[in-house]
Amino acid sequence: MDTTAKLVRFLAPQQQQDLSSRLDTTAKLVRFLAPQQQQDLSSRLDTTAKPISTTMNTNNTLPDEKYFRNRDKCEDTSYVVDRMATDGTNIFYSCIVEEEHDLIAYCYLDPCADLYQKTDPSRPWLLPTITDMIWWNCIGKFVCATKNAVITVEYQNKRFKILTVLSGCEADMQIAANSTELWVNCQGKTFVYNKNFVLIQSIKYYIEPGIVRKSLCITENAAALLITRNDKTQENILQIRFYDTKMKLTKSYDLGVSSSPCMVRSDGKDRFYITDGTDWLYIMSSNGRKQLVKLDDDASCLAVINKRNIVLSDSRTDVELVHVPKFY
């Protein structure tokens, strides 16, 4: 039992709590066993308490800003990356498979991981196609949107635990989260949920007819909505719109023309990273400061490891790892 207690501290907090509860119950019962049975049970518990190396990052030791420095610019994935999100170290992604069930998979980017550059753990996705996905640190899970539901995915020990948490949702929604809230953005209304997926408020906001909502992200103080719009002379004008936490529009900036899939994400601060389907990455602040980073390949989706390390892809079987310049 002493060896088990020493190993427990290497587990995630929830794992520690669950295992401690089991050990407390076992300790009360073990005294009724014969000596040899007590010894056998203790040996089995020592094995149970060994640290697990094939789980998603628990955010105890996140990579620093040098994570992608002096590394190959690309990492292969086992499947096509159509949507992705990061837990702060590795990526979770979905793959659209025509005439079959889609797939979800987890790709290890950490060179120290046992499954680094091995076949990505995966499983069929038996629900409607994922249209948006994020990591919500508040609950330690990925959150996915489909055409009519919000679903959490927990990755542990090469297994995916899938749970529908909101159903009957409006089609064509975007999802975003900060430290305490999940936002589900629909046409003209944003629904705000707490970590238990209880609705705490709904916010109406004005959006013009003909606007196509593309992607949403939020911080503690702002929201960024990526849209395309048309005017009398041009179609598919890509625009980033910044709102306060009550969805009051504060600023908007045109970024050019794009008819490709695009995405906006943040590092949680006033830094927003935008892909538009080309080989350029935009880094912006809510006051309009902008920096462009040239990519090796086109990118339509991205995941922000931290403010200096970005993962990008465009429906292909690799991801580009970018160590971006400082953005003040």
PLY file of the C-alpha trace (Angstrom):
ply
format ascii 1.0
element vertex 328
property float x
property float y
property float z
element edge 327
property int vertex1
property int vertex2
end_header
0.00 0.00 0.00
2.90 2.40 0.71
4.20 2.02 -2.86
0.73 2.72 -4.23
0.40 5.89 -2.15
3.70 7.19 -3.55
2.58 6.58 -7.13
-0.83 8.21 -6.73
0.68 11.69 -6.83
1.69 11.20 -10.49
-1.97 10.87 -11.56
-4.30 13.68 -12.59
-6.38 15.19 -9.72
-9.58 13.37 -10.70
-7.68 10.10 -11.06
-6.13 10.65 -7.63
-9.55 11.19 -6.08
-11.07 8.12 -7.76
-8.14 5.87 -6.88
-7.93 7.15 -3.29
-11.61 6.35 -2.82
-11.02 2.83 -4.08
-7.97 2.39 -1.88
-9.85 3.56 1.22
-12.57 0.98 0.62
-10.00 -1.73 -0.12
-8.04 -0.93 3.05
-11.16 -1.51 5.16
-11.85 -4.87 3.52
-8.33 -6.23 3.19
-8.00 -7.09 6.90
-10.63 -9.82 6.44
-8.47 -11.64 3.85
-5.92 -14.35 4.52
-2.26 -13.18 4.63
-1.46 -14.54 1.15
-4.60 -12.90 -0.29
-3.58 -9.59 1.31
-0.16 -9.80 -0.35
-1.65 -10.67 -3.78
-4.13 -7.77 -3.59
-1.43 -5.27 -2.61
0.66 -6.37 -5.59
-2.29 -5.84 -7.94
-2.96 -2.37 -6.52
0.70 -1.40 -7.04
0.28 -2.21 -10.75
-2.99 -0.23 -10.95
-1.29 2.90 -9.61
1.39 3.11 -12.32
1.30 6.41 -14.23
-0.49 6.38 -17.59
1.54 7.77 -20.50
-1.13 7.65 -23.23
-3.52 10.30 -21.98
-4.20 13.82 -23.12
-2.32 16.63 -21.44
-3.66 17.42 -17.96
-2.29 20.98 -18.11
0.12 20.34 -15.24
3.17 20.79 -17.51
2.33 22.74 -20.65
4.98 23.39 -23.31
6.84 26.69 -23.18
7.25 29.19 -26.02
10.16 27.18 -27.50
8.00 24.11 -28.18
8.22 24.29 -32.00
11.65 25.93 -32.20
14.31 23.86 -33.97
11.80 21.21 -35.04
10.62 19.95 -38.40
7.96 22.26 -39.77
5.50 19.42 -40.43
4.23 16.39 -38.57
2.40 13.63 -40.41
-1.04 12.54 -39.22
-2.63 9.15 -39.80
-5.76 10.67 -41.32
-6.86 13.83 -43.10
-7.25 16.76 -40.69
-10.54 18.59 -41.34
-11.12 20.12 -37.88
-8.78 20.26 -34.92
-8.25 21.55 -31.41
-5.45 21.29 -28.88
-5.29 20.47 -25.18
-2.15 22.57 -24.95
0.32 19.89 -26.03
-1.18 17.56 -28.66
-4.09 17.79 -31.09
-7.49 16.15 -31.38
-8.92 16.17 -34.90
-11.76 14.95 -37.08
-11.64 13.44 -40.55
-14.59 13.53 -42.94
-14.90 10.18 -44.73
-17.19 10.14 -47.75
-19.90 7.43 -47.71
-18.60 6.08 -44.40
-18.58 7.16 -40.79
-16.27 10.08 -40.06
-13.29 9.53 -37.75
-11.89 11.25 -34.71
-8.24 10.89 -33.78
-5.57 12.15 -31.38
-2.11 13.06 -32.66
0.86 13.33 -30.30
3.10 16.32 -31.02
5.16 15.91 -27.86
8.43 14.13 -28.81
8.56 12.61 -25.31
5.21 10.84 -25.68
5.21 7.06 -26.15
2.98 7.36 -29.23
4.86 10.22 -30.89
5.08 9.57 -34.66
3.10 6.36 -34.25
-0.37 5.62 -35.65
-2.83 8.13 -34.20
-5.38 6.52 -31.83
-8.78 6.85 -33.50
-12.35 5.63 -33.64
-15.38 6.02 -35.93
-17.57 9.05 -35.29
-21.14 7.69 -35.42
-22.80 11.10 -35.10
-23.34 13.91 -37.63
-20.19 15.54 -39.01
-18.29 17.81 -36.62
-18.57 21.42 -37.77
-16.57 23.06 -34.98
-14.38 21.92 -32.10
-12.52 23.50 -29.19
-10.71 22.53 -26.01
-12.39 23.73 -22.81
-9.81 23.82 -20.06
-12.51 24.40 -17.42
-13.72 20.80 -17.78
-10.60 19.22 -19.27
-12.42 18.00 -22.40
-12.84 18.75 -26.05
-16.18 20.21 -27.08
-17.59 19.55 -30.55
-20.50 21.04 -32.47
-22.52 19.15 -35.06
-25.55 20.28 -37.04
-27.87 19.84 -34.05
-25.88 19.05 -30.87
-22.94 19.92 -28.64
-20.84 16.94 -27.61
-17.87 16.49 -25.27
-14.99 14.16 -26.01
-12.59 13.00 -23.33
-9.42 11.20 -24.42
-7.81 8.91 -21.87
-5.48 5.97 -22.38
-6.15 5.70 -26.14
-9.91 5.71 -25.59
-12.48 8.35 -26.47
-15.40 8.98 -24.14
-18.19 10.76 -26.03
-21.17 12.46 -24.38
-23.94 14.61 -25.86
-24.44 17.55 -23.50
-26.76 19.80 -25.54
-29.25 18.63 -28.14
-31.83 20.27 -30.36
-29.42 23.07 -31.20
-29.69 25.36 -34.19
-27.82 24.35 -37.33
-24.75 26.31 -38.43
-23.61 27.23 -34.92
-20.15 28.16 -33.69
-18.80 27.35 -30.24
-16.18 29.09 -28.09
-15.09 29.06 -24.45
-13.13 31.03 -21.91
-12.19 30.01 -18.37
-15.79 29.74 -17.11
-18.27 29.97 -19.99
-19.22 28.11 -23.16
-20.76 30.22 -25.92
-23.00 28.72 -28.59
-23.41 31.29 -31.33
-26.42 31.18 -33.64
-27.96 33.67 -36.07
-28.62 36.81 -34.03
-28.35 35.13 -30.63
-25.60 33.73 -28.42
-26.37 31.19 -25.69
-24.04 31.18 -22.69
-23.59 28.03 -20.55
-21.67 27.27 -17.38
-19.35 24.30 -16.88
-22.34 22.06 -16.09
-23.92 23.04 -19.43
-26.69 24.95 -17.70
-27.91 27.98 -19.67
-27.07 31.14 -17.72
-27.98 33.77 -20.29
-28.86 34.39 -23.92
-27.61 37.48 -25.73
-29.31 38.97 -28.76
-27.16 40.84 -31.21
-27.67 42.34 -34.64
-26.19 40.75 -37.73
-27.13 41.91 -41.21
-28.94 39.73 -43.73
-26.56 37.95 -46.08
-23.75 37.70 -43.55
-22.18 34.24 -43.31
-20.78 33.41 -39.87
-17.56 31.44 -40.16
-15.85 31.11 -36.77
-15.98 32.42 -33.21
-13.59 32.66 -30.29
-13.78 34.42 -26.94
-11.50 35.60 -24.16
-12.40 36.92 -20.71
-13.03 40.39 -22.14
-13.92 40.08 -25.81
-15.40 37.98 -28.58
-14.12 37.72 -32.15
-16.47 36.64 -34.93
-15.13 35.86 -38.39
-17.68 36.47 -41.16
-17.92 36.91 -44.91
-20.04 39.64 -46.47
-20.89 41.01 -49.89
-21.11 44.57 -51.10
-22.04 46.15 -54.43
-18.62 45.54 -55.95
-17.23 42.48 -54.21
-18.36 39.11 -52.84
-16.96 36.99 -50.01
-15.21 39.82 -48.20
-13.61 38.30 -45.11
-14.10 40.43 -42.01
-13.17 40.05 -38.35
-15.61 41.62 -35.89
-14.77 42.29 -32.26
-17.47 42.45 -29.57
-17.55 43.02 -25.84
-18.90 40.31 -23.53
-22.47 41.50 -24.17
-22.01 41.08 -27.94
-21.90 44.81 -28.55
-19.84 45.46 -31.67
-16.68 47.44 -30.91
-14.50 47.14 -34.04
-14.47 45.45 -37.44
-11.69 44.99 -40.00
-11.76 43.68 -43.55
-9.08 41.09 -44.28
-9.46 40.59 -48.02
-11.51 38.11 -50.04
-11.95 34.44 -49.21
-14.40 31.75 -50.27
-12.45 29.04 -48.43
-13.05 27.63 -44.95
-11.46 29.90 -42.34
-11.04 30.07 -38.59
-10.21 32.40 -35.69
-8.70 31.28 -32.40
-7.04 33.02 -29.44
-4.41 32.26 -26.82
-6.80 33.66 -24.20
-5.22 37.10 -24.28
-5.80 39.93 -26.75
-4.13 37.95 -29.54
-6.28 36.42 -32.28
-4.96 34.03 -34.93
-6.81 33.78 -38.24
-6.60 31.45 -41.23
-8.33 32.25 -44.52
-7.52 29.22 -46.68
-4.31 30.77 -48.04
-0.67 30.47 -47.00
-0.89 33.46 -44.66
-1.58 33.50 -40.93
-3.03 36.70 -39.46
-2.27 37.70 -35.88
-4.46 40.55 -34.64
-5.45 42.43 -31.53
-8.89 43.89 -30.88
-7.55 47.42 -31.47
-6.55 46.56 -35.04
-2.84 45.81 -34.70
-1.99 43.17 -37.27
0.92 40.92 -38.16
1.17 38.51 -41.11
3.14 35.25 -41.00
3.99 33.42 -44.25
3.22 29.71 -44.14
4.66 26.85 -46.15
1.18 25.62 -47.13
-2.40 26.84 -47.28
-4.29 26.61 -44.00
-7.99 26.66 -43.19
-7.93 25.43 -39.58
-5.62 26.01 -36.67
-4.98 25.24 -33.02
-3.13 27.54 -30.61
-0.68 25.72 -28.34
0.43 29.04 -26.86
1.12 32.54 -28.16
4.28 31.48 -30.03
3.33 27.99 -31.24
0.52 27.38 -33.74
-0.63 24.19 -35.50
-2.24 24.54 -38.95
-3.71 22.32 -41.64
-5.96 22.31 -44.67
-7.69 18.94 -45.12
-4.47 17.01 -45.59
-2.53 14.28 -43.77
-0.07 16.54 -42.01
0.00 19.61 -39.81
2.32 22.58 -40.06
4.05 23.63 -36.85
4.72 27.36 -36.75
6.85 29.21 -34.23
5.54 32.74 -34.75
7.43 35.98 -34.06
6.62 37.95 -30.93
3.45 40.01 -31.20
3.17 42.84 -28.68
0 1
1 2
2 3
3 4
4 5
5 6
6 7
7 8
8 9
9 10
10 11
11 12
12 13
13 14
14 15
15 16
16 17
17 18
18 19
19 20
20 21
21 22
22 23
23 24
24 25
25 26
26 27
27 28
28 29
29 30
30 31
31 32
32 33
33 34
34 35
35 36
36 37
37 38
38 39
39 40
40 41
41 42
42 43
43 44
44 45
45 46
46 47
47 48
48 49
49 50
50 51
51 52
52 53
53 54
54 55
55 56
56 57
57 58
58 59
59 60
60 61
61 62
62 63
63 64
64 65
65 66
66 67
67 68
68 69
69 70
70 71
71 72
72 73
73 74
74 75
75 76
76 77
77 78
78 79
79 80
80 81
81 82
82 83
83 84
84 85
85 86
86 87
87 88
88 89
89 90
90 91
91 92
92 93
93 94
94 95
95 96
96 97
97 98
98 99
99 100
100 101
101 102
102 103
103 104
104 105
105 106
106 107
107 108
108 109
109 110
110 111
111 112
112 113
113 114
114 115
115 116
116 117
117 118
118 119
119 120
120 121
121 122
122 123
123 124
124 125
125 126
126 127
127 128
128 129
129 130
130 131
131 132
132 133
133 134
134 135
135 136
136 137
137 138
138 139
139 140
140 141
141 142
142 143
143 144
144 145
145 146
146 147
147 148
148 149
149 150
150 151
151 152
152 153
153 154
154 155
155 156
156 157
157 158
158 159
159 160
160 161
161 162
162 163
163 164
164 165
165 166
166 167
167 168
168 169
169 170
170 171
171 172
172 173
173 174
174 175
175 176
176 177
177 178
178 179
179 180
180 181
181 182
182 183
183 184
184 185
185 186
186 187
187 188
188 189
189 190
190 191
191 192
192 193
193 194
194 195
195 196
196 197
197 198
198 199
199 200
200 201
201 202
202 203
203 204
204 205
205 206
206 207
207 208
208 209
209 210
210 211
211 212
212 213
213 214
214 215
215 216
216 217
217 218
218 219
219 220
220 221
221 222
222 223
223 224
224 225
225 226
226 227
227 228
228 229
229 230
230 231
231 232
232 233
233 234
234 235
235 236
236 237
237 238
238 239
239 240
240 241
241 242
242 243
243 244
244 245
245 246
246 247
247 248
248 249
249 250
250 251
251 252
252 253
253 254
254 255
255 256
256 257
257 258
258 259
259 260
260 261
261 262
262 263
263 264
264 265
265 266
266 267
267 268
268 269
269 270
270 271
271 272
272 273
273 274
274 275
275 276
276 277
277 278
278 279
279 280
280 281
281 282
282 283
283 284
284 285
285 286
286 287
287 288
288 289
289 290
290 291
291 292
292 293
293 294
294 295
295 296
296 297
297 298
298 299
299 300
300 301
301 302
302 303
303 304
304 305
305 306
306 307
307 308
308 309
309 310
310 311
311 312
312 313
313 314
314 315
315 316
316 317
317 318
318 319
319 320
320 321
321 322
322 323
323 324
324 325
325 326
326 327
